[in-house]
Amino acid sequence: MATLWFVMKIALHSMFKKIDRYLEVLIGEKINNGEFYFI
């Protein structure tokens, strides 16, 4: 059970890192365009 959680954690972590990078670029572009709002 602990092993499964560990594998899921690693998978989620790498997935979130990709999403994080994508959001970083997306938000960065919005800030550059001056249309960034905190949701």
C-alpha positions as CSV (number, residue, x, y, z in Angstrom):
1,M,0.0,0.0,0.0
2,A,2.8,2.4,0.9
3,T,4.6,1.5,-2.3
4,L,1.6,2.3,-4.4
5,W,1.2,5.7,-2.6
6,F,4.9,6.4,-3.3
7,V,4.6,5.6,-7.0
8,M,1.5,7.8,-7.2
9,K,3.2,10.6,-5.4
10,I,6.1,10.5,-7.9
11,A,3.8,10.4,-10.9
12,L,1.7,13.3,-9.5
13,H,4.8,15.2,-8.7
14,S,6.2,15.0,-12.2
15,M,2.8,15.7,-13.7
16,F,2.4,18.8,-11.5
17,K,5.9,20.0,-12.4
18,K,4.8,19.9,-16.1
19,I,1.6,21.7,-15.3
20,D,3.5,24.1,-13.1
21,R,5.9,25.0,-15.9
22,Y,2.9,25.4,-18.3
23,L,1.1,27.7,-15.9
24,E,4.3,29.6,-15.3
25,V,4.7,30.3,-19.0
26,L,0.9,31.1,-19.4
27,I,0.8,33.4,-16.4
28,G,4.1,35.0,-17.4
29,E,2.7,35.9,-20.8
30,K,-0.5,37.3,-19.2
31,I,1.6,39.5,-16.9
32,N,3.6,40.7,-19.9
33,N,0.3,41.5,-21.7
34,G,-0.9,43.3,-18.6
35,E,-4.0,41.2,-18.2
36,F,-3.2,39.2,-15.1
37,Y,-5.7,38.9,-12.3
38,F,-5.6,36.9,-9.1
39,I,-8.4,34.4,-9.1
